Amino acid sequence: MNIASINIIPITSARGKLGSLAEKVTGAEYIILTKDGSPKAALVDIEYLNKLENEVKKLYQQTFIDPNLLKYTRVFNSGEIEQWQKEDTL
């Protein structure tokens, strides 16, 4: 995530100026709200959010498993997933 520090605001600071902050979020520009220094929420342009949701729906619609291959599929256990994650960081 490449976010300018000006777009990161503590929730306590945002409370009094939520309206003006909401006006600043346009397109892909968003504001991260933090609590105790950790990101907790984001103010996002609603049209941009809708666009992202639609893109995710399109991706899921493109996902297809051939019914003939279902017998070869299985659920992976957490150990296998952890191993793959370790390999990805190497």
Secondary structure in CASP SS format (residue, H / E / C, confidence):
PFRMAT SS
TARGET T0000
AUTHOR 0000-0000-0000
METHOD secondary structure of the structure
MODEL  1
M C 1.00
N C 1.00
I C 1.00
A C 1.00
S H 1.00
I H 1.00
N H 1.00
I E 1.00
I E 1.00
P E 1.00
I H 1.00
T H 1.00
S H 1.00
A H 1.00
R H 1.00
G H 1.00
K H 1.00
L H 1.00
G H 1.00
S H 1.00
L H 1.00
A H 1.00
E H 1.00
K H 1.00
V C 1.00
T C 1.00
G C 1.00
A C 1.00
E C 1.00
Y E 1.00
I E 1.00
I E 1.00
L E 1.00
T E 1.00
K E 1.00
D C 1.00
G C 1.00
S E 1.00
P E 1.00
K E 1.00
A E 1.00
A E 1.00
L E 1.00
V E 1.00
D C 1.00
I H 1.00
E H 1.00
Y H 1.00
L H 1.00
N H 1.00
K H 1.00
L H 1.00
E H 1.00
N H 1.00
E H 1.00
V H 1.00
K H 1.00
K H 1.00
L H 1.00
Y H 1.00
Q H 1.00
Q H 1.00
T C 1.00
F C 1.00
I C 1.00
D C 1.00
P H 1.00
N H 1.00
L H 1.00
L H 1.00
K H 1.00
Y H 1.00
T C 1.00
R C 1.00
V C 1.00
F C 1.00
N C 1.00
S H 1.00
G H 1.00
E H 1.00
I H 1.00
E H 1.00
Q H 1.00
W H 1.00
Q H 1.00
K H 1.00
E H 1.00
D H 1.00
T H 1.00
L C 1.00
END
